[in-house]
Amino acid sequence: MKARQIEIDIATGQFDPTLEKYKGELVPGARPMTGQTLLTEFSESKATLVAAKTLEKCEHIGKKLAKFSRTKLVSDYTERTTILFRDHLLTQVAPISAAEYFSVINAAWEWGISKGWIQSNPWSKMISAFKFPPIESP
């Protein structure tokens, strides 16, 4: 199907030479959803397993992701998107908080993969990208 789509795009002059357009598509039978929707469903699935404060944190992170890109579908997120979101987030929160946000988002994407809703997780590589200064002993 992807090869056919590329052929059609070449013929119509809409070919994406970066191939980003052809990556990360939803798996068959999956439903399109935004990052915020995925985080909401993820937190709802964990509602009986985690504290209320954790659910509030998921909701807050979902809002941050929606503010960054309200209409972007989970299948459209790429490694480049995660870098842009990291840079955006670091203008608003401390690096340790941003790393925590990425950890939650990564868990939500992994959960989405386990449900068969999405195919890949571009967030997993970014978790190790956060560096913190060593904590000084008293």
The first five atom37 places (N, CA, C, CB, O) and aatype in JSON, in Angstrom:
{
  "aatype": [12, 11, 0, 1, 5, 9, 6, 9, 3, 9, 0, 16, 7, 5, 13, 3, 14, 16, 10, 6, 11, 18, 11, 7, 6, 10, 19, 14, 7, 0, 1, 14, 12, 16, 7, 5, 16, 10, 10, 16, 6, 13, 15, 6, 15, 11, 0, 16, 10, 19, 0, 0, 11, 16, 10, 6, 11, 4, 6, 8, 9, 7, 11, 11, 10, 0, 11, 13, 15, 1, 16, 11, 10, 19, 15, 3, 18, 16, 6, 1, 16, 16, 9, 10, 13, 1, 3, 8, 10, 10, 16, 5, 19, 0, 14, 9, 15, 0, 0, 6, 18, 13, 15, 19, 9, 2, 0, 0, 17, 6, 17, 7, 9, 15, 11, 7, 17, 9, 5, 15, 2, 14, 17, 15, 11, 12, 9, 15, 0, 13, 11, 13, 14, 14, 9, 6, 15, 14],
  "atom_mask": [
    [1, 1, 1, 1, 1],
    [1, 1, 1, 1, 1],
    [1, 1, 1, 1, 1],
    [1, 1, 1, 1, 1],
    [1, 1, 1, 1, 1],
    [1, 1, 1, 1, 1],
    [1, 1, 1, 1, 1],
    [1, 1, 1, 1, 1],
    [1, 1, 1, 1, 1],
    [1, 1, 1, 1, 1],
    [1, 1, 1, 1, 1],
    [1, 1, 1, 1, 1],
    [1, 1, 1, 0, 1],
    [1, 1, 1, 1, 1],
    [1, 1, 1, 1, 1],
    [1, 1, 1, 1, 1],
    [1, 1, 1, 1, 1],
    [1, 1, 1, 1, 1],
    [1, 1, 1, 1, 1],
    [1, 1, 1, 1, 1],
    [1, 1, 1, 1, 1],
    [1, 1, 1, 1, 1],
    [1, 1, 1, 1, 1],
    [1, 1, 1, 0, 1],
    [1, 1, 1, 1, 1],
    [1, 1, 1, 1, 1],
    [1, 1, 1, 1, 1],
    [1, 1, 1, 1, 1],
    [1, 1, 1, 0, 1],
    [1, 1, 1, 1, 1],
    [1, 1, 1, 1, 1],
    [1, 1, 1, 1, 1],
    [1, 1, 1, 1, 1],
    [1, 1, 1, 1, 1],
    [1, 1, 1, 0, 1],
    [1, 1, 1, 1, 1],
    [1, 1, 1, 1, 1],
    [1, 1, 1, 1, 1],
    [1, 1, 1, 1, 1],
    [1, 1, 1, 1, 1],
    [1, 1, 1, 1, 1],
    [1, 1, 1, 1, 1],
    [1, 1, 1, 1, 1],
    [1, 1, 1, 1, 1],
    [1, 1, 1, 1, 1],
    [1, 1, 1, 1, 1],
    [1, 1, 1, 1, 1],
    [1, 1, 1, 1, 1],
    [1, 1, 1, 1, 1],
    [1, 1, 1, 1, 1],
    [1, 1, 1, 1, 1],
    [1, 1, 1, 1, 1],
    [1, 1, 1, 1, 1],
    [1, 1, 1, 1, 1],
    [1, 1, 1, 1, 1],
    [1, 1, 1, 1, 1],
    [1, 1, 1, 1, 1],
    [1, 1, 1, 1, 1],
    [1, 1, 1, 1, 1],
    [1, 1, 1, 1, 1],
    [1, 1, 1, 1, 1],
    [1, 1, 1, 0, 1],
    [1, 1, 1, 1, 1],
    [1, 1, 1, 1, 1],
    [1, 1, 1, 1, 1],
    [1, 1, 1, 1, 1],
    [1, 1, 1, 1, 1],
    [1, 1, 1, 1, 1],
    [1, 1, 1, 1, 1],
    [1, 1, 1, 1, 1],
    [1, 1, 1, 1, 1],
    [1, 1, 1, 1, 1],
    [1, 1, 1, 1, 1],
    [1, 1, 1, 1, 1],
    [1, 1, 1, 1, 1],
    [1, 1, 1, 1, 1],
    [1, 1, 1, 1, 1],
    [1, 1, 1, 1, 1],
    [1, 1, 1, 1, 1],
    [1, 1, 1, 1, 1],
    [1, 1, 1, 1, 1],
    [1, 1, 1, 1, 1],
    [1, 1, 1, 1, 1],
    [1, 1, 1, 1, 1],
    [1, 1, 1, 1, 1],
    [1, 1, 1, 1, 1],
    [1, 1, 1, 1, 1],
    [1, 1, 1, 1, 1],
    [1, 1, 1, 1, 1],
    [1, 1, 1, 1, 1],
    [1, 1, 1, 1, 1],
    [1, 1, 1, 1, 1],
    [1, 1, 1, 1, 1],
    [1, 1, 1, 1, 1],
    [1, 1, 1, 1, 1],
    [1, 1, 1, 1, 1],
    [1, 1, 1, 1, 1],
    [1, 1, 1, 1, 1],
    [1, 1, 1, 1, 1],
    [1, 1, 1, 1, 1],
    [1, 1, 1, 1, 1],
    [1, 1, 1, 1, 1],
    [1, 1, 1, 1, 1],
    [1, 1, 1, 1, 1],
    [1, 1, 1, 1, 1],
    [1, 1, 1, 1, 1],
    [1, 1, 1, 1, 1],
    [1, 1, 1, 1, 1],
    [1, 1, 1, 1, 1],
    [1, 1, 1, 1, 1],
    [1, 1, 1, 1, 1],
    [1, 1, 1, 0, 1],
    [1, 1, 1, 1, 1],
    [1, 1, 1, 1, 1],
    [1, 1, 1, 1, 1],
    [1, 1, 1, 0, 1],
    [1, 1, 1, 1, 1],
    [1, 1, 1, 1, 1],
    [1, 1, 1, 1, 1],
    [1, 1, 1, 1, 1],
    [1, 1, 1, 1, 1],
    [1, 1, 1, 1, 1],
    [1, 1, 1, 1, 1],
    [1, 1, 1, 1, 1],
    [1, 1, 1, 1, 1],
    [1, 1, 1, 1, 1],
    [1, 1, 1, 1, 1],
    [1, 1, 1, 1, 1],
    [1, 1, 1, 1, 1],
    [1, 1, 1, 1, 1],
    [1, 1, 1, 1, 1],
    [1, 1, 1, 1, 1],
    [1, 1, 1, 1, 1],
    [1, 1, 1, 1, 1],
    [1, 1, 1, 1, 1],
    [1, 1, 1, 1, 1],
    [1, 1, 1, 1, 1],
    [1, 1, 1, 1, 1]
  ],
  "atom_positions": [
    [[0.82, -1.2, 0.0], [0.0, 0.0, 0.0], [0.87, 1.26, 0.0], [-0.93, 0.0, 1.21], [0.56, 2.24, -0.69]],
    [[1.95, 1.22, 0.79], [2.81, 2.4, 0.84], [3.49, 2.64, -0.5], [3.87, 2.25, 1.94], [3.61, 3.78, -0.96]],
    [[3.93, 1.55, -1.14], [4.57, 1.69, -2.45], [3.6, 2.29, -3.45], [5.08, 0.32, -2.96], [3.98, 3.16, -4.25]],
    [[2.37, 1.85, -3.41], [1.35, 2.38, -4.32], [1.1, 3.86, -4.05], [0.03, 1.59, -4.17], [0.95, 4.65, -4.98]],
    [[1.07, 4.25, -2.75], [0.87, 5.65, -2.38], [2.03, 6.5, -2.9], [0.73, 5.8, -0.85], [1.82, 7.61, -3.38]],
    [[3.25, 5.98, -2.79], [4.42, 6.71, -3.29], [4.33, 6.88, -4.8], [5.72, 5.97, -2.92], [4.62, 7.96, -5.32]],
    [[3.91, 5.83, -5.49], [3.75, 5.92, -6.95], [2.74, 7.01, -7.32], [3.3, 4.57, -7.52], [2.97, 7.81, -8.23]],
    [[1.63, 7.01, -6.62], [0.58, 8.0, -6.89], [1.11, 9.41, -6.62], [-0.67, 7.72, -6.03], [0.86, 10.33, -7.4]],
    [[1.83, 9.58, -5.5], [2.36, 10.89, -5.16], [3.4, 11.36, -6.18], [2.98, 10.86, -3.77], [3.47, 12.55, -6.49]],
    [[4.21, 10.44, -6.69], [5.18, 10.81, -7.72], [4.45, 11.28, -8.98], [6.11, 9.62, -8.06], [4.81, 12.29, -9.57]],
    [[3.43, 10.53, -9.36], [2.67, 10.86, -10.57], [1.95, 12.21, -10.45], [1.66, 9.75, -10.87], [1.82, 12.93, -11.43]],
    [[1.49, 12.53, -9.24], [0.75, 13.78, -9.05], [1.64, 14.94, -8.58], [-0.36, 13.57, -8.05], [1.16, 16.05, -8.39]],
    [[2.95, 14.67, -8.41], [3.87, 15.72, -7.99], [3.81, 16.03, -6.51], [0.0, 0.0, 0.0], [4.24, 17.11, -6.1]],
    [[3.28, 15.12, -5.69], [3.16, 15.35, -4.25], [4.1, 14.46, -3.44], [1.73, 15.13, -3.82], [3.89, 14.27, -2.24]],
    [[5.11, 13.9, -4.07], [6.04, 12.99, -3.4], [6.83, 13.73, -2.32], [7.0, 12.36, -4.42], [7.3, 14.85, -2.53]],
    [[6.96, 13.11, -1.17], [7.73, 13.66, -0.06], [9.09, 12.96, -0.04], [6.97, 13.47, 1.31], [9.18, 11.82, 0.4]],
    [[10.15, 13.64, -0.5], [11.46, 12.99, -0.57], [12.04, 12.62, 0.79], [12.43, 13.88, -1.29], [12.96, 11.8, 0.87]],
    [[11.54, 13.22, 1.87], [12.01, 12.85, 3.21], [11.38, 11.55, 3.69], [11.72, 13.97, 4.21], [11.84, 10.95, 4.67]],
    [[10.33, 11.12, 3.02], [9.56, 9.9, 3.34], [8.8, 9.99, 4.66], [10.49, 8.72, 3.38], [8.21, 9.0, 5.09]],
    [[8.8, 11.15, 5.31], [8.08, 11.31, 6.57], [6.58, 11.06, 6.39], [8.32, 12.72, 7.13], [5.92, 10.54, 7.29]],
    [[6.07, 11.42, 5.24], [4.65, 11.25, 4.97], [4.25, 9.78, 4.99], [4.29, 11.87, 3.62], [3.09, 9.45, 5.26]],
    [[5.18, 8.9, 4.71], [4.88, 7.48, 4.56], [5.23, 6.65, 5.79], [5.6, 6.93, 3.37], [5.02, 5.44, 5.81]],
    [[5.76, 7.3, 6.81], [6.14, 6.6, 8.04], [5.06, 6.71, 9.09], [7.46, 7.16, 8.59], [4.21, 7.61, 9.03]],
    [[5.08, 5.8, 10.05], [4.25, 5.91, 11.23], [2.77, 5.87, 11.0], [0.0, 0.0, 0.0], [2.02, 6.49, 11.75]],
    [[2.32, 5.19, 9.99], [0.88, 5.14, 9.76], [0.22, 4.2, 10.77], [0.58, 4.68, 8.32], [0.88, 3.34, 11.36]],
    [[-1.04, 4.38, 10.97], [-1.78, 3.53, 11.88], [-1.8, 2.1, 11.38], [-3.2, 4.05, 12.05], [-1.8, 1.84, 10.17]],
    [[-1.82, 1.19, 12.3], [-1.94, -0.21, 11.92], [-3.37, -0.47, 11.46], [-1.55, -1.15, 13.1], [-4.28, 0.26, 11.86]],
    [[-3.6, -1.5, 10.63], [-4.95, -1.76, 10.14], [-5.94, -1.93, 11.3], [-4.96, -3.01, 9.27], [-5.65, -2.61, 12.28]],
    [[-7.09, -1.32, 11.17], [-8.14, -1.42, 12.19], [-7.99, -0.42, 13.32], [0.0, 0.0, 0.0], [-8.86, -0.32, 14.17]],
    [[-6.89, 0.32, 13.33], [-6.68, 1.31, 14.38], [-7.5, 2.55, 14.07], [-5.19, 1.65, 14.52], [-7.89, 2.8, 12.93]],
    [[-7.74, 3.32, 15.1], [-8.5, 4.55, 14.9], [-7.6, 5.75, 15.09], [-9.69, 4.61, 15.87], [-6.72, 5.74, 15.96]],
    [[-7.8, 6.78, 14.28], [-6.95, 7.95, 14.42], [-7.24, 8.68, 15.74], [-7.15, 8.9, 13.24], [-8.39, 8.82, 16.14]],
    [[-6.18, 9.13, 16.4], [-6.35, 9.9, 17.63], [-5.18, 10.85, 17.8], [-6.47, 8.96, 18.86], [-4.09, 10.61, 17.29]],
    [[-5.43, 11.92, 18.51], [-4.39, 12.9, 18.78], [-3.57, 12.44, 19.99], [-5.0, 14.31, 19.02], [-3.95, 11.51, 20.7]],
    [[-2.44, 13.12, 20.21], [-1.62, 12.8, 21.37], [-2.38, 13.0, 22.66], [0.0, 0.0, 0.0], [-2.26, 12.2, 23.59]],
    [[-3.15, 14.07, 22.74], [-3.92, 14.34, 23.96], [-4.96, 13.25, 24.19], [-4.6, 15.71, 23.87], [-5.17, 12.83, 25.33]],
    [[-5.61, 12.79, 23.14], [-6.6, 11.73, 23.26], [-5.95, 10.45, 23.76], [-7.3, 11.48, 21.93], [-6.5, 9.77, 24.63]],
    [[-4.79, 10.12, 23.22], [-4.08, 8.92, 23.66], [-3.73, 9.02, 25.14], [-2.81, 8.7, 22.81], [-3.91, 8.06, 25.89]],
    [[-3.22, 10.18, 25.56], [-2.88, 10.35, 26.97], [-4.11, 10.26, 27.87], [-2.17, 11.69, 27.18], [-4.04, 9.71, 28.97]],
    [[-5.23, 10.79, 27.41], [-6.47, 10.72, 28.18], [-6.91, 9.26, 28.33], [-7.58, 11.54, 27.5], [-7.25, 8.83, 29.43]],
    [[-6.9, 8.52, 27.24], [-7.31, 7.12, 27.31], [-6.34, 6.3, 28.14], [-7.43, 6.54, 25.91], [-6.75, 5.39, 28.86]],
    [[-5.05, 6.62, 28.03], [-4.03, 5.94, 28.83], [-4.3, 6.16, 30.31], [-2.62, 6.45, 28.45], [-4.28, 5.21, 31.1]],
    [[-4.55, 7.42, 30.7], [-4.79, 7.7, 32.11], [-6.09, 7.08, 32.6], [-4.81, 9.21, 32.35], [-6.17, 6.64, 33.75]],
    [[-7.1, 7.05, 31.75], [-8.36, 6.4, 32.14], [-8.17, 4.91, 32.37], [-9.44, 6.63, 31.07], [-8.8, 4.32, 33.25]],
    [[-7.3, 4.3, 31.56], [-7.06, 2.86, 31.74], [-6.3, 2.57, 33.02], [-6.28, 2.3, 30.55], [-6.38, 1.47, 33.56]],
    [[-5.57, 3.56, 33.52], [-4.78, 3.4, 34.75], [-5.49, 3.96, 35.97], [-3.43, 4.08, 34.59], [-4.94, 3.94, 37.07]],
    [[-6.7, 4.45, 35.8], [-7.41, 5.15, 36.87], [-7.53, 4.35, 38.17], [-8.79, 5.53, 36.4], [-7.43, 4.92, 39.25]],
    [[-7.73, 3.06, 38.07], [-7.89, 2.25, 39.28], [-6.54, 1.78, 39.83], [-8.78, 1.04, 39.0], [-6.48, 1.2, 40.91]],
    [[-5.47, 2.02, 39.1], [-4.16, 1.51, 39.5], [-3.22, 2.56, 40.08], [-3.5, 0.88, 38.33], [-2.26, 2.22, 40.77]],
    [[-3.49, 3.84, 39.8], [-2.58, 4.9, 40.24], [-3.31, 5.93, 41.08], [-1.93, 5.57, 39.03], [-4.54, 5.96, 41.15]],
    [[-2.52, 6.78, 41.73], [-3.08, 7.84, 42.58], [-3.73, 8.93, 41.73], [-1.98, 8.44, 43.47], [-3.4, 9.11, 40.56]],
    [[-4.64, 9.65, 42.34], [-5.34, 10.75, 41.66], [-4.36, 11.81, 41.18], [-6.38, 11.38, 42.59], [-4.57, 12.41, 40.13]],
    [[-3.3, 12.05, 41.93], [-2.29, 13.04, 41.54], [-1.6, 12.63, 40.24], [-1.25, 13.22, 42.67], [-1.27, 13.49, 39.42]],
    [[-1.38, 11.34, 40.05], [-0.77, 10.84, 38.82], [-1.7, 11.07, 37.64], [-0.43, 9.35, 38.95], [-1.25, 11.41, 36.55]],
    [[-2.98, 10.88, 37.85], [-3.96, 11.11, 36.79], [-4.0, 12.59, 36.42], [-5.36, 10.63, 37.23], [-4.13, 12.94, 35.24]],
    [[-3.9, 13.46, 37.42], [-3.86, 14.9, 37.15], [-2.62, 15.25, 36.32], [-3.86, 15.7, 38.47], [-2.68, 16.09, 35.42]],
    [[-1.51, 14.61, 36.64], [-0.27, 14.85, 35.9], [-0.43, 14.43, 34.45], [0.92, 14.1, 36.55], [0.01, 15.15, 33.55]],
    [[-1.06, 13.29, 34.2], [-1.3, 12.83, 32.83], [-2.17, 13.83, 32.08], [-1.98, 11.44, 32.82], [-1.91, 14.13, 30.91]],
    [[-3.18, 14.35, 32.74], [-4.07, 15.33, 32.12], [-3.29, 16.61, 31.78], [-5.27, 15.64, 33.05], [-3.47, 17.18, 30.71]],
    [[-2.45, 17.03, 32.7], [-1.64, 18.24, 32.49], [-0.68, 18.05, 31.31], [-0.85, 18.58, 33.78], [-0.53, 18.94, 30.47]],
    [[-0.05, 16.9, 31.25], [0.88, 16.61, 30.15], [0.12, 16.56, 28.83], [1.62, 15.27, 30.4], [0.62, 17.04, 27.81]],
    [[-1.07, 15.97, 28.83], [-1.9, 15.95, 27.63], [-2.22, 17.34, 27.13], [0.0, 0.0, 0.0], [-2.24, 17.59, 25.93]],
    [[-2.49, 18.25, 28.06], [-2.78, 19.63, 27.69], [-1.55, 20.32, 27.09], [-3.28, 20.42, 28.9], [-1.66, 21.08, 26.13]],
    [[-0.38, 20.04, 27.66], [0.86, 20.6, 27.12], [1.09, 20.1, 25.7], [2.06, 20.24, 28.02], [1.48, 20.87, 24.81]],
    [[0.85, 18.82, 25.49], [1.03, 18.23, 24.16], [0.02, 18.81, 23.18], [0.9, 16.69, 24.22], [0.36, 19.08, 22.03]],
    [[-1.21, 19.0, 23.62], [-2.25, 19.58, 22.76], [-1.93, 21.04, 22.42], [-3.63, 19.49, 23.43], [-2.15, 21.48, 21.3]],
    [[-1.4, 21.77, 23.39], [-1.04, 23.16, 23.13], [0.08, 23.24, 22.1], [-0.6, 23.86, 24.44], [0.13, 24.17, 21.29]],
    [[0.98, 22.26, 22.13], [2.08, 22.21, 21.17], [1.55, 21.87, 19.78], [3.13, 21.17, 21.61], [1.95, 22.49, 18.79]],
    [[0.65, 20.9, 19.7], [0.11, 20.48, 18.4], [-1.24, 19.82, 18.59], [1.09, 19.51, 17.68], [-1.34, 18.6, 18.77]],
    [[-2.27, 20.62, 18.56], [-3.63, 20.16, 18.87], [-4.16, 19.1, 17.91], [-4.56, 21.33, 18.86], [-4.85, 18.18, 18.33]],
    [[-3.85, 19.21, 16.63], [-4.48, 18.32, 15.65], [-3.58, 17.19, 15.15], [-4.93, 19.12, 14.48], [-4.02, 16.36, 14.36]],
    [[-2.34, 17.14, 15.61], [-1.41, 16.11, 15.12], [-1.84, 14.75, 15.65], [0.04, 16.42, 15.55], [-2.05, 14.56, 16.85]],
    [[-1.98, 13.8, 14.73], [-2.34, 12.43, 15.1], [-1.13, 11.7, 15.64], [-2.93, 11.68, 13.89], [0.01, 12.01, 15.29]],
    [[-1.36, 10.71, 16.51], [-0.24, 9.96, 17.09], [0.62, 9.32, 16.01], [-0.76, 8.89, 18.06], [1.83, 9.18, 16.18]],
    [[0.01, 8.93, 14.92], [0.76, 8.29, 13.83], [1.67, 9.28, 13.1], [-0.2, 7.64, 12.85], [2.56, 8.86, 12.36]],
    [[1.45, 10.57, 13.28], [2.24, 11.59, 12.6], [3.44, 12.08, 13.41], [1.37, 12.75, 12.26], [4.25, 12.86, 12.91]],
    [[3.55, 11.64, 14.66], [4.68, 12.06, 15.47], [5.94, 11.35, 15.0], [4.42, 11.77, 16.98], [5.94, 10.15, 14.75]],
    [[7.02, 12.13, 14.87], [8.29, 11.59, 14.43], [9.36, 11.97, 15.46], [8.67, 12.13, 13.0], [9.07, 12.68, 16.43]],
    [[10.57, 11.48, 15.25], [11.66, 11.84, 16.15], [11.89, 13.35, 16.13], [12.95, 11.09, 15.75], [12.19, 13.95, 17.16]],
    [[11.73, 13.95, 14.97], [11.88, 15.42, 14.85], [10.82, 16.13, 15.68], [11.78, 15.86, 13.37], [11.12, 17.14, 16.32]],
    [[9.61, 15.62, 15.68], [8.53, 16.22, 16.48], [8.88, 16.17, 17.96], [7.19, 15.5, 16.22], [8.64, 17.13, 18.7]],
    [[9.45, 15.05, 18.39], [9.8, 14.93, 19.81], [10.88, 15.94, 20.2], [10.27, 13.49, 20.13], [10.87, 16.47, 21.31]],
    [[11.8, 16.19, 19.29], [12.85, 17.17, 19.55], [12.25, 18.57, 19.65], [13.93, 17.13, 18.44], [12.6, 19.35, 20.54]],
    [[11.35, 18.89, 18.74], [10.69, 20.2, 18.77], [9.87, 20.37, 20.04], [9.8, 20.39, 17.53], [9.85, 21.44, 20.64]],
    [[9.18, 19.3, 20.46], [8.38, 19.37, 21.68], [9.3, 19.53, 22.89], [7.5, 18.11, 21.83], [8.99, 20.29, 23.81]],
    [[10.43, 18.83, 22.9], [11.39, 18.97, 24.0], [11.86, 20.42, 24.1], [12.6, 18.02, 23.79], [11.88, 21.0, 25.19]],
    [[12.23, 21.01, 22.98], [12.7, 22.39, 22.97], [11.61, 23.34, 23.45], [13.18, 22.78, 21.57], [11.87, 24.28, 24.2]],
    [[10.4, 23.1, 23.0], [9.24, 23.91, 23.42], [9.03, 23.77, 24.94], [7.96, 23.48, 22.65], [8.8, 24.75, 25.64]],
    [[9.09, 22.55, 25.41], [8.84, 22.26, 26.82], [9.91, 22.87, 27.72], [8.76, 20.76, 27.05], [9.6, 23.37, 28.81]],
    [[11.16, 22.84, 27.28], [12.26, 23.36, 28.1], [12.2, 24.87, 28.27], [13.58, 22.97, 27.49], [12.9, 25.42, 29.12]],
    [[11.38, 25.55, 27.48], [11.19, 26.99, 27.69], [10.17, 27.24, 28.79], [10.74, 27.67, 26.38], [10.01, 28.37, 29.26]],
    [[9.47, 26.18, 29.21], [8.4, 26.33, 30.19], [8.66, 25.65, 31.53], [7.13, 25.8, 29.62], [8.2, 26.12, 32.57]],
    [[9.39, 24.53, 31.5], [9.61, 23.77, 32.74], [11.09, 23.4, 32.87], [8.73, 22.49, 32.75], [11.86, 23.5, 31.92]],
    [[11.45, 22.97, 34.06], [12.83, 22.54, 34.34], [13.11, 21.24, 33.59], [13.05, 22.36, 35.87], [12.19, 20.47, 33.3]],
    [[14.38, 20.98, 33.28], [14.73, 19.74, 32.57], [14.25, 18.47, 33.25], [16.22, 19.67, 32.39], [13.85, 17.52, 32.58]],
    [[14.28, 18.43, 34.57], [13.83, 17.23, 35.27], [12.32, 17.02, 35.08], [14.17, 17.32, 36.76], [11.86, 15.88, 34.97]],
    [[11.56, 18.11, 35.04], [10.12, 18.0, 34.8], [9.85, 17.56, 33.36], [9.41, 19.35, 35.08], [8.98, 16.73, 33.1]],
    [[10.61, 18.12, 32.43], [10.45, 17.74, 31.02], [10.75, 16.26, 30.84], [11.38, 18.58, 30.12], [10.05, 15.58, 30.09]],
    [[11.76, 15.76, 31.52], [12.09, 14.34, 31.44], [10.95, 13.48, 31.98], [13.39, 14.04, 32.2], [10.65, 12.42, 31.45]],
    [[10.33, 13.95, 33.05], [9.19, 13.24, 33.62], [8.01, 13.23, 32.65], [8.77, 13.87, 34.97], [7.33, 12.22, 32.5]],
    [[7.78, 14.36, 31.99], [6.72, 14.44, 30.98], [6.98, 13.42, 29.88], [6.63, 15.87, 30.39], [6.08, 12.69, 29.46]],
    [[8.22, 13.38, 29.41], [8.56, 12.45, 28.34], [8.39, 11.01, 28.78], [10.0, 12.68, 27.88], [8.01, 10.15, 27.98]],
    [[8.67, 10.73, 30.03], [8.49, 9.38, 30.55], [7.02, 8.96, 30.49], [9.01, 9.29, 32.0], [6.7, 7.83, 30.11]],
    [[6.14, 9.86, 30.86], [4.7, 9.58, 30.82], [4.22, 9.43, 29.37], [3.9, 10.69, 31.53], [3.47, 8.51, 29.05]],
    [[4.67, 10.33, 28.5], [4.28, 10.25, 27.09], [4.78, 8.95, 26.47], [4.83, 11.47, 26.3], [4.06, 8.3, 25.72]],
    [[6.01, 8.58, 26.79], [6.58, 7.33, 26.29], [5.73, 6.14, 26.74], [8.03, 7.18, 26.77], [5.45, 5.24, 25.94]],
    [[5.34, 6.13, 28.0], [4.51, 5.04, 28.52], [3.16, 4.99, 27.8], [4.29, 5.22, 30.03], [2.65, 3.91, 27.5]],
    [[2.58, 6.15, 27.52], [1.3, 6.19, 26.81], [1.45, 5.64, 25.4], [0.76, 7.64, 26.77], [0.59, 4.89, 24.94]],
    [[2.52, 6.0, 24.72], [2.74, 5.5, 23.35], [2.97, 3.99, 23.37], [3.95, 6.22, 22.69], [2.46, 3.28, 22.5]],
    [[3.72, 3.5, 24.35], [3.94, 2.05, 24.46], [2.61, 1.33, 24.71], [4.95, 1.72, 25.6], [2.36, 0.26, 24.17]],
    [[1.78, 1.94, 25.53], [0.47, 1.38, 25.8], [-0.37, 1.36, 24.52], [-0.24, 2.19, 26.9], [-1.08, 0.39, 24.25]],
    [[-0.29, 2.44, 23.74], [-1.01, 2.52, 22.46], [-0.55, 1.43, 21.49], [0.0, 0.0, 0.0], [-1.35, 0.86, 20.76]],
    [[0.75, 1.16, 21.5], [1.28, 0.08, 20.66], [0.73, -1.26, 21.12], [2.84, 0.06, 20.7], [0.35, -2.1, 20.3]],
    [[0.7, -1.47, 22.45], [0.18, -2.74, 22.97], [-1.3, -2.94, 22.64], [0.39, -2.81, 24.48], [-1.77, -4.08, 22.54]],
    [[-2.02, -1.84, 22.49], [-3.44, -1.91, 22.12], [-3.63, -2.09, 20.62], [-4.16, -0.64, 22.58], [-4.73, -2.38, 20.16]],
    [[-2.54, -1.92, 19.85], [-2.63, -2.05, 18.4], [-3.13, -0.8, 17.71], [0.0, 0.0, 0.0], [-3.55, -0.85, 16.56]],
    [[-3.09, 0.33, 18.41], [-3.58, 1.58, 17.85], [-2.52, 2.33, 17.06], [-4.1, 2.46, 18.95], [-2.83, 3.07, 16.13]],
    [[-1.28, 2.14, 17.44], [-0.17, 2.8, 16.75], [0.95, 1.8, 16.5], [0.35, 4.01, 17.56], [1.0, 0.72, 17.1]],
    [[1.84, 2.18, 15.62], [2.86, 1.26, 15.15], [4.22, 1.49, 15.79], [2.98, 1.36, 13.68], [4.94, 0.52, 16.06]],
    [[4.59, 2.74, 16.04], [5.93, 3.01, 16.56], [5.89, 4.09, 17.62], [6.86, 3.43, 15.42], [4.93, 4.84, 17.75]],
    [[6.99, 4.14, 18.39], [7.09, 5.1, 19.48], [8.31, 6.0, 19.28], [7.18, 4.37, 20.84], [9.43, 5.58, 19.56]],
    [[8.11, 7.22, 18.79], [9.24, 8.11, 18.57], [9.79, 8.73, 19.86], [8.84, 9.21, 17.63], [10.84, 9.36, 19.83]],
    [[9.09, 8.55, 20.97], [9.48, 9.19, 22.24], [10.55, 8.4, 22.98], [8.26, 9.34, 23.12], [11.26, 8.98, 23.81]],
    [[10.69, 7.12, 22.7], [11.58, 6.27, 23.5], [13.04, 6.72, 23.46], [11.49, 4.85, 23.02], [13.74, 6.62, 24.47]],
    [[13.5, 7.22, 22.33], [14.9, 7.65, 22.21], [15.17, 8.95, 22.96], [15.28, 7.81, 20.75], [16.3, 9.21, 23.35]],
    [[14.15, 9.75, 23.14], [14.34, 11.07, 23.74], [14.51, 11.03, 25.26], [13.18, 11.96, 23.4], [15.02, 11.99, 25.85]],
    [[14.11, 9.96, 25.9], [14.19, 9.91, 27.36], [15.64, 10.04, 27.82], [13.57, 8.6, 27.89], [15.92, 10.69, 28.83]],
    [[16.55, 9.42, 27.11], [17.96, 9.47, 27.5], [18.62, 10.79, 27.09], [18.71, 8.3, 26.88], [19.79, 11.0, 27.41]],
    [[17.92, 11.66, 26.41], [18.48, 12.93, 25.94], [18.55, 14.0, 27.02], [17.68, 13.45, 24.78], [19.2, 15.02, 26.83]],
    [[17.89, 13.77, 28.13], [17.88, 14.76, 29.2], [19.05, 14.52, 30.14], [16.54, 14.71, 29.98], [19.23, 13.41, 30.66]],
    [[19.84, 15.55, 30.35], [21.0, 15.48, 31.24], [20.77, 16.43, 32.41], [22.33, 15.83, 30.48], [20.27, 17.54, 32.24]],
    [[21.14, 15.96, 33.6], [20.94, 16.75, 34.8], [22.27, 16.96, 35.5], [19.92, 16.08, 35.75], [23.13, 16.07, 35.48]],
    [[22.46, 18.12, 36.13], [23.69, 18.32, 36.89], [23.69, 17.39, 38.11], [23.85, 19.81, 37.32], [22.63, 17.1, 38.67]],
    [[24.85, 16.94, 38.53], [24.89, 16.05, 39.69], [24.37, 16.77, 40.94], [26.34, 15.53, 39.93], [24.54, 17.98, 41.09]],
    [[23.76, 16.01, 41.81], [23.22, 16.57, 43.05], [24.37, 16.63, 44.06], [22.02, 15.7, 43.6], [25.05, 15.64, 44.32]],
    [[24.57, 17.81, 44.61], [25.63, 17.97, 45.59], [25.21, 17.4, 46.93], [25.99, 19.44, 45.74], [24.07, 17.55, 47.37]],
    [[26.15, 16.73, 47.59], [25.84, 16.21, 48.91], [25.91, 17.34, 49.95], [26.81, 15.06, 49.29], [26.66, 18.3, 49.78]],
    [[25.12, 17.2, 51.0], [25.09, 18.27, 52.01], [26.43, 18.45, 52.71], [24.01, 17.98, 53.05], [26.56, 19.31, 53.58]]
  ]
}
